[in-house]
Amino acid sequence: MKTSAVSWRRRGQMTFHYAIAVVTVGTAVIGGLVFHRMSGFAPTATLFFCVIMFVAWFSGTAPGIVATVLTILAFDYFFLPPFNSFAWSLKDIPQLFVFAIGASFVVALCAAQRRSADALKRVR
């Protein structure tokens, strides 16, 4: 079966949006690590929330969820002790849980905004 040009274009757009999620999370991790080395503290939660907001707004809900999962993993791996490990301590689980709830809320708000904007476009 042949794949149409529209299907290929759509697949390329989806790949582009997921790549944006991965690249922006990677950039935020590098920026957080550099800032942590220079100043002694890292504004990771704020930086990661900005990344999640951008990805969910620009790329959509599914890439926003991917960015949320990647930021949670990066937050645990790079910024919570023991560093450079995915070992979860009991005292860090509430912090990760609250971050995940906040990030999910941000993605849901961006999805609602996108649906509203699409509905307004259809009405016009």
N, C-alpha and C positions, 0 to 999 in steps of 0.2 A: 504494500500500500504506500502511495506517495504522500508525503507530508507537504501541506501547502505552505506558501511563503508567509501567510498570516500566522500559522502555527509556529513556524520557526522564529518569527519576530516576537511573538508572545513568549516563547520559551527563552529567548535571549533577554527579554525584559525581566522575566522572573529571575534569571541567573544574575543579572545586573543588580537587582534589588537585594538579593541575598548576599551578593558580594559587598554591597554597601554596608550591610549589617556586620559582616565579618571584619571589613577594613576599619570601620569606625570604632568598633569595640577594641580592635588591636591598637589603633591610634590612641584611644583613651587609656588603655593599659600602659602603653609606653609613656604617655604624658604623665600619668599618675606615678609611675616608677621614677621618672626623672624628677618630678616635683618632690617626691618623697626623699630622694637622695639629696636634693638641694636644700630643702627646708626642714626636713625631719618629720614632717607629717604629710599625709596624702588625703586630698579631698575626693576620695574615690566614689563615695555614694553620690555626691553632687555631680561629679563628672560622668558617672555611669547613668544617672537619671537623664542628663542632657543628651547623651548618646541614644538612650532608649526613646526619648521624645522625638529626636530628629529622625531616627530610623522608622518609627511608627508613623510619623507624619509624612515623611517623604516616600517610603517604600510600601507601607501598608501593615496590616495586622500580623500576618504570618512572619515576615522578616522582623517585625518588632518583638514577637515572641522569641524568635531565634536570638536576637540581640539580648533579650532579657536572660535567657538561659546562659548565653556566653558570658555576660557580665557577672552573673552569680558564680559561675565556675571560676572566672578570672579573679573575682573578689576573694573567693575562698583560697585559691592557689597562691596569689601574689601578695595579698594584703592582710590575711589573718594568720596568726601563729598556729601551728608550725608553718613557716614560710616555705614556698615551693613544694607543697604537699597538698593532696586532696583530703587529708585526714580532718574529720569534722570533730571538734570538741563540743561537749554538751552546752558550754556557755556561749558558743558562737551560733548555734542553731536558731535561737530567737532573733538574732540580728539578721541572719540570712533570710529567715521567714518574713520578717517585717519588710526587708528590702524587696523580696519577691512579691509581696502583696502590693506594695507601693508601685513597683514597676508594672504589675498587671493592671493596676488602676490607670496608670498613665497610658498603657497600650489600649485599654478599653475606651478611654476618653478620646484618644486620637482616632480610633475606629468609628466612634459615634460622630465625631466631627466630619470624618470622610464621608460617612453615609448621608449626613445632612447636606454637605456640599454637593454630593451626587444627586440627591433628591431635588435640590434647588436648580441644578443644571437641567434635569429632566423636565421640571415644571416650566422653565423658560423655553 
